[in-house]
């Protein structure tokens, strides 16, 4: 954002003082944008459609600026007001989108999954390690449940990942309603969720999953797959950890089961 601010100032200078020596306008913002794009490709809270939209916006902004500056440097004077407004609107639109991503990044770092409002995958290990410590120190049981949207990969392959993510948001809403206020739900990605059900043994954990099942069934949510209407369902597996368990191993075993 800071680099784009400097670049914007250089472009304005070109518009009005084209007779003077000017900095190279096609400068390092393009290389920085490409580097930034590569860095965010695999972040959970950034979808591919957003990345493509920003890339198109960045290219249109760059091409518009270069065209207007070239006209000014050839003695055709400052841009028409309509062209100047277009350039300025493109610039502020790009900055607004970058700031929105910046805000989402802050939420993600604070432990909130931007897509669903559940706890983020990044906060999961620290949270569950604390529960394992409480279990070792005070003997308070808790359960971990892995819940997966059935046919999620087939749904994403047929309709696109953005369409499938819409069902992730639907399911997350029911998860938040089915767990208690002091329980935690995490989005793992690819239609998978992990529920940390505190102060509950396996029986209590199964009751929470049964609430989730009933809510999902009552909603009657469906999707098209291979030409057929399919009811949105989930598969779940639950375990009651012991104090020396490893979080990643637990999830791996739940996934396998």
N, C-alpha and C positions, 0 to 999 in steps of 0.2 A: 504494500500500500504506500509506503514511504517513497519507494522508487517510482511508482506511478505518479505520485505528487510532483516529484522533480521533473519527470518527463512531460507532464501536463504544462508545467511552467515553461519548459523549453519550446513546446509547440506554440503556446501563446506568443512567445517572444518572436518566433518565426513569422507568425501572422502579421505582426505590426512593425517588425524591424528587420525585414528580409534583406535589406541592403547591407547589414552588418554581418561579420563572421558569426556563424551559428554552430552550436554543438551538433553532433551526429544524432539525428532524430530516431533512426532505426537502431537505437542503442541497446544496452544490455537488458532492457525490460523484457524483450522477447525471449532471450536465453533464460532469464530468471523465471519467466512464466512457464517455460517448458520444464525447467528443473522442479518448480513448485508442483506442476501437474503430475510429474512422475512420483513425487513424494507423497501425494495424497491419494494415489490410485487405490491403495489397499486399506485406507482408513474406513472403518465400519460405518461411520456416520455420514460419509459422502457417497452419494449414488452416482452412477456413470452418467445419467442424464444431466445432472448438475455440472459435472466436469465438461461435458460436450457443449452445454449452453454457454459456460464461461469461456471456453476456447473459441467458439464462434464470435462471441461478443468482443473478445480481445483482438481477434483478427480484423473484425469490422472497424474497431476503433483505430487500430494501427493503420489500416489502408486509408481510412478517411483522413487521418492526420497527415499522412504522407502526401496524399493528393492535394489537400488544401495548402500545405507548405510549399509544394512544388509550384502551385499556381502563384503563390505570393512571391516566390523567389524569381519567377519569370516576369515579374512586373505587372501582374494582373490585379494587384492590390489586395486589400483584406477580403476575407470571405464574405459572401452574402449572409445576412442574418439567419436565414433558414439553414444554411450549411453549418454555420457556427453553432446554432442551437442543436443540430443533430449531433455534431461532434461532442458538445458539452453533455448532452443527455446520455450518449454512449459511455462517456467517461464516468459520470456519476452512477450510472446503472452498474458498471463493473465494480466500482468501489463499494456500492451498497451490497452487492452479492458477496464480495470478499469479506466485508464486515460481518455479514450473516454467518458465513462459515467460521469466522473468528469466534463469534459468540457460541456456535455449536461446539467448537473445539474446547472452549472454556467449560461448557456443560459436561462434555465427555470427560475432561480431566477431573471434574468434581464428582464423577461417579454416576452421572445420569446418561442413559442411552437416549440419544436425540430422537431416534425414530419412534420409540415406544414409550418413553417415560419410565421404563424399568431401570434397575441398576445396570451399569455398563459392565461389559466383560472385563475391562481393565481394573475395576474395583473388586471383582469377584474373589480373587485369591486372598487379598488382605482381609476381606469380610469373613470368609469361611475359616481362615486361619485363626481369627479371633474366637469363632465359635468352637473350634477344636481346642483352643486354650481353655475356654470356659468349661468344656467337657472334661478336660484333664484335671482342672483345678477344683471344680464344684460338682462334677458328675451329672451336669444338666444335659439331657439327650437332645438331639436335633436330627432332622432328616434332610436328605438331599434327594430331589426328584428330577429326573431328566424327562422333559416333555418335548415331543417332536411332532410337527405337522406332517400327517401322512401324505405321501406323493409329492412332497415339496419340490424336489429336484425335477420331477417330471413336469410339474406345473410351471416351474421357472423355464425349463427347456422349451415348452410349447408356447407359452405366452410372454416370456421375458421376465427377467429378475425383478423389474420394477412392479410388474403386475403381482408377482408372488409376494413381494414385500407388503402389498396392501393387506394380504391375509395375515401376515406377521403382526401388523398393527391391530387387526381385529382380534386375534388370539390374545395379544398382550393385554387388551382391555378386559377380557374375561379372566385372565390370570390375576390382574390387580383386584378384581372383585372377589375372586375365590380364595385368596390368601388373607391372613390377618394383617393388621397395620404394622406389626413388628416383624413380620416375615419379609423375606426379600425374594424378588424374581430377577433373573438376569437373562438377557438375550445373548445367546452364543453365536448366532448367525446361521444361515442356511435352514431356517425354520425350526431351530432348536432353542430351547429355554432350559434354564436350571432354576429350580425353586429351592430356597433354603428355608425350611419350616422349623422354626425355633421352639424349644421346649415341647417337642412332640416326638413320640415314638412312631414306629411304623404304622400302627393303627390310626393315630392322629393324622399322619401324613397321607394315608390312603383316603381319609375323609376329605381332605383338601382337594385331592385329585378327583374324587367323586363329585365334589361341587363344581369343579371345572368342567368335567364331562357333561353334567346335567345342563349347565349354562350353554355349552357349545351345541349340545343336541337340541335344546329348546330354541336356539337362534335359527335353526334350519338353514344356515349359510351353505351355499353350494358354489361350485365352479365347474367350468367345462374342461374335460380332459379326454382326449382321443375321441371327440365327438359325442361324449356322454355327459350328463349332468351328475356330478359327484358331490356327496355330502362332505362338508369340511369336518374332518375327524383328527384325533391325535393319538399317538401311542406314548405311554408313560412307563417309567421304571423308577423304583424308589429304593433307597438304602438308608440304614441308620449307621453313621460312621462311628468308629472308635477313635480314641484320642491321638493315636500315632499314625492315622491315615494320611495319605498324600492327596491333595485336591485333584491334581491332574489324573492320578491313577484311579481315583473314585469315579471321575467323569468318564474315563476310558472304559471302566468296567460296566458302568451304567449303560453306556452307548452299546457295548457289545451284548449285554443282556437284553 
